[in-house]
Amino acid sequence: MATTYNNLYLDARRKLKAAGIPAAQLEAREIVCYVSGKTREEFFRDLTLYATDQMEERIAELTDRRLKGEPVAYIIGEWEFYGLSLDVSREVLIPRMDTEVLAEEAILAARGAGEGCRVLDLCAGSGCVGLAVAANVPECKVVLADLSEGALRICRQNVRRCGLSNQVTCLSADAKLPPLPALWDFDVIACNPPYIPTADIPTLDSSVKDYEPHEALDGGEDGLDFYRTVAAKWKGALRLGGRLIFEVGMGQSPDVEAILSENGFEDVRSIPDTQGILRVVSGTINE
């Protein structure tokens, strides 16, 4: 017997909520929208309409996958970040709201640099940070750089999806090595590196440790390997007055501030996220 979109949504939400999934409402809506091919606006408009039996079966199937631990972003193959709808796969981290603080700081720095600004999104993953900058600072040029070919493939898809091909290019780069000649003269380097201490990875929620790419999580013994390397080896890729902006994990900001200062960065500061956790650390190179 056919049922309405609203009833399918409520049923999925109830199951997710009972399983203790915090964002049950959002995730149930995303699953129903994905299966029905509807935008959020169309979903709310059509709540009282009837779905097909095939849709009902498919929604139940995808909800079951979520209940077994698979993140909904990987199930539907996309996620929203800073107002952009982006492709995601298991080869990249799922864009998180915490990372919007990094994007916001990079946008402000790019605007401050003025026309002709060059921005590098290092360890780009899905490209979410660099694409947010490009979408909000139309006069800048952005490079998305990652070592993973799978990540670069997603980056290229997202450049096309966002209609930013005139502003954004994608290049292979190893953040642990000095930059190649093509990766110089940036006004802003934004970097969300792997920062989970190796020993902590087995303790992460199963939706992270069992599905998200470990190479994008593992920051070495103390979680700070990439901060040390990027601060030392990539500062030369910045123009004078250029800014290096890192996302950091909870409690890491004092150590990352020290790393930047030791490498000659000035005006080093930390910025909190919406929960008051110091989430971004940045510094300027002036010599």
C-alpha positions in Angstrom: 0.0 0.0 0.0 1.4 3.4 -1.0 2.5 5.8 1.7 3.3 9.5 1.7 6.7 11.1 1.6 6.1 12.5 5.0 5.4 9.0 6.5 8.5 7.6 4.8 10.5 10.5 6.3 9.0 10.1 9.7 9.6 6.3 9.7 13.3 6.8 8.7 13.8 9.5 11.3 12.3 7.3 14.0 14.6 4.4 13.2 17.7 6.7 13.1 16.7 8.5 16.3 16.2 5.2 18.1 19.7 4.1 17.0 21.1 7.3 18.7 22.1 9.1 15.5 22.3 12.8 16.5 21.3 14.2 13.1 18.4 11.8 12.5 16.1 14.5 11.2 18.6 15.9 8.6 19.8 12.4 7.6 16.3 11.0 7.1 15.4 14.0 4.9 18.6 13.6 2.8 17.8 9.9 2.2 14.2 10.6 1.1 15.3 13.5 -1.1 18.0 11.3 -2.7 15.7 8.4 -3.5 12.9 10.6 -4.8 15.2 12.9 -6.7 13.7 15.9 -5.0 15.3 19.1 -3.8 14.6 20.1 -0.2 12.1 22.6 -1.4 10.3 20.0 -3.5 10.4 17.5 -0.6 8.6 20.0 1.8 6.1 20.9 -1.0 5.3 17.2 -1.7 5.1 15.8 1.8 1.5 14.8 1.4 2.0 13.1 -2.0 2.4 9.3 -2.3 5.7 7.7 -3.1 6.0 4.5 -5.2 6.5 1.1 -3.6 10.0 1.0 -5.2 10.9 4.3 -3.4 9.7 2.9 -0.1 11.8 -0.2 -0.5 14.9 1.8 -1.5 14.5 4.3 1.4 14.2 1.3 3.8 17.3 -0.2 2.3 19.4 3.0 2.6 18.2 3.6 6.1 19.3 0.1 7.0 22.8 0.8 5.6 22.9 4.0 7.8 21.9 1.9 10.8 24.8 -0.4 10.2 27.2 2.5 10.4 27.7 3.8 6.9 27.7 7.6 6.8 24.7 9.1 4.9 27.0 11.3 2.8 28.7 8.2 1.4 25.3 6.5 0.9 23.9 9.4 -1.2 27.3 10.4 -2.7 27.1 14.1 -1.9 27.1 16.6 1.0 26.6 20.3 1.6 29.4 22.6 2.7 29.3 26.4 3.0 26.2 26.5 0.8 27.7 24.3 -1.9 26.5 20.8 -2.9 29.5 18.6 -3.3 30.2 15.1 -4.6 31.9 12.9 -1.9 33.2 9.3 -2.0 34.9 7.0 0.5 38.2 8.4 -0.9 37.7 11.8 0.8 36.6 12.9 4.2 33.0 14.1 4.5 33.0 17.9 4.8 32.1 19.0 8.3 30.6 22.1 9.7 33.7 22.6 11.9 35.7 23.1 8.7 33.5 26.0 7.7 35.6 28.0 10.2 38.7 27.3 8.1 36.8 28.3 5.0 35.6 31.5 6.5 39.1 32.5 7.6 40.5 31.7 4.2 37.7 33.8 2.5 38.5 36.7 4.8 42.2 36.4 4.1 41.6 36.2 0.3 39.4 39.2 0.3 42.0 41.1 2.2 44.7 40.2 -0.3 42.7 41.9 -3.1 42.5 41.4 -6.8 44.8 38.7 -8.3 44.8 36.8 -5.0 46.1 33.2 -5.2 44.8 30.6 -2.8 46.0 27.0 -2.2 43.8 24.4 -0.6 46.5 21.9 0.6 45.3 18.4 1.6 42.2 19.4 -0.3 40.2 16.1 -0.1 36.8 17.0 -1.6 38.0 20.5 -2.4 35.4 21.9 -0.1 37.5 24.7 1.5 39.1 26.0 -1.8 35.8 25.8 -3.6 34.1 27.8 -0.8 36.8 30.5 -1.2 36.4 30.6 -5.0 32.6 30.8 -4.8 32.8 33.7 -2.4 35.9 35.6 -3.7 35.3 35.7 -7.5 38.5 37.7 -8.2 40.8 35.1 -6.8 42.4 32.0 -8.3 42.4 28.7 -6.3 44.5 25.6 -6.6 43.2 22.3 -5.0 46.2 20.1 -4.1 46.1 16.5 -2.8 48.3 13.4 -3.1 45.4 11.0 -3.5 44.3 10.5 -7.1 40.8 9.5 -5.8 40.6 12.8 -4.0 41.7 14.8 -7.0 39.0 13.0 -9.1 36.4 14.2 -6.6 38.0 17.7 -6.7 37.6 17.9 -10.5 34.0 16.7 -10.3 33.3 19.4 -7.7 35.0 22.1 -9.7 32.7 21.3 -12.6 29.6 20.8 -10.4 30.1 24.3 -8.9 30.8 25.9 -12.2 34.2 27.2 -11.1 36.5 25.9 -13.9 37.6 29.4 -14.8 38.9 30.0 -11.2 40.0 26.6 -9.9 42.7 24.1 -10.9 43.6 20.7 -9.4 47.2 19.5 -8.9 48.8 16.5 -7.3 51.0 17.4 -4.3 52.5 15.7 -1.3 52.1 18.0 1.7 55.1 16.3 3.4 57.5 17.3 0.6 58.6 20.8 -0.5 56.2 22.4 -3.1 56.7 21.8 -6.8 57.6 24.9 -9.0 53.9 25.3 -10.0 52.9 25.7 -6.3 54.4 29.1 -5.4 53.4 32.7 -4.9 50.2 32.2 -2.8 48.6 34.8 -0.7 46.7 32.2 1.3 47.4 28.5 2.0 44.5 26.8 3.8 45.2 23.3 5.1 43.0 20.8 6.8 45.7 18.1 7.3 45.4 14.6 9.0 45.6 15.4 12.7 44.3 12.4 14.6 47.1 10.7 16.7 47.7 7.2 15.2 46.9 5.4 18.4 43.5 7.2 18.7 42.2 6.1 15.3 40.9 2.7 16.6 38.9 4.6 19.2 37.0 6.8 16.7 33.3 6.3 16.0 32.8 3.4 13.6 31.2 5.7 11.0 34.7 7.4 10.8 37.2 4.6 11.4 35.4 2.0 9.3 34.5 4.2 6.3 36.6 7.4 6.0 40.1 7.2 4.5 42.7 6.7 7.2 45.4 8.5 5.2 43.2 11.7 5.6 43.0 11.1 9.4 46.4 9.8 10.6 48.6 12.7 11.8 51.4 10.6 13.2 52.2 9.7 16.8 51.1 13.0 18.3 48.8 14.1 15.5 51.2 17.0 14.6 53.3 15.6 11.8 51.7 17.6 9.0 51.7 20.9 10.9 55.5 20.6 11.5 56.2 19.7 7.8 53.8 22.2 6.2 54.9 25.1 8.4 58.6 24.4 7.6 58.5 23.3 3.9 55.6 25.3 2.5 56.2 28.8 4.0 58.3 29.6 1.0 55.3 29.1 -1.2 53.7 32.1 0.4 54.2 35.7 -0.9 55.4 38.2 1.7 52.4 39.0 3.9 50.8 35.7 2.9 48.9 33.7 5.5 49.0 30.0 6.4 45.7 28.8 7.9 45.3 25.4 9.6 42.3 23.5 10.9 43.4 21.8 14.2 41.9 19.2 16.5 40.6 19.8 20.0 43.4 20.9 22.3 46.0 21.2 19.5 46.0 24.9 19.1 48.8 25.8 21.6 51.1 23.3 19.9 50.3 24.5 16.4 50.7 28.1 17.4 54.2 27.2 18.7 55.0 25.4 15.5 54.1 28.4 13.4 56.1 30.8 15.7 59.1 28.5 15.6 59.0 28.7 11.8 59.0 32.4 11.6 55.3 33.1 11.3 54.0 36.3 12.9 50.5 37.5 14.0 49.8 33.9 15.1 46.3 33.4 16.4 43.6 30.8 17.0 39.9 31.1 16.1 37.1 29.2 17.9 34.3 27.2 16.2 30.6 27.6 17.1 31.2 25.3 20.2 33.9 27.6 21.5 36.6 25.0 20.6 39.8 26.6 19.1 39.5 25.1 15.6 41.7 27.2 13.3 45.3 28.5 13.8 46.9 30.9 11.4 50.0 33.0 10.9 51.6 35.4 8.4 55.0 35.2 6.8 56.7 38.6 6.5 60.3 37.8 5.6 
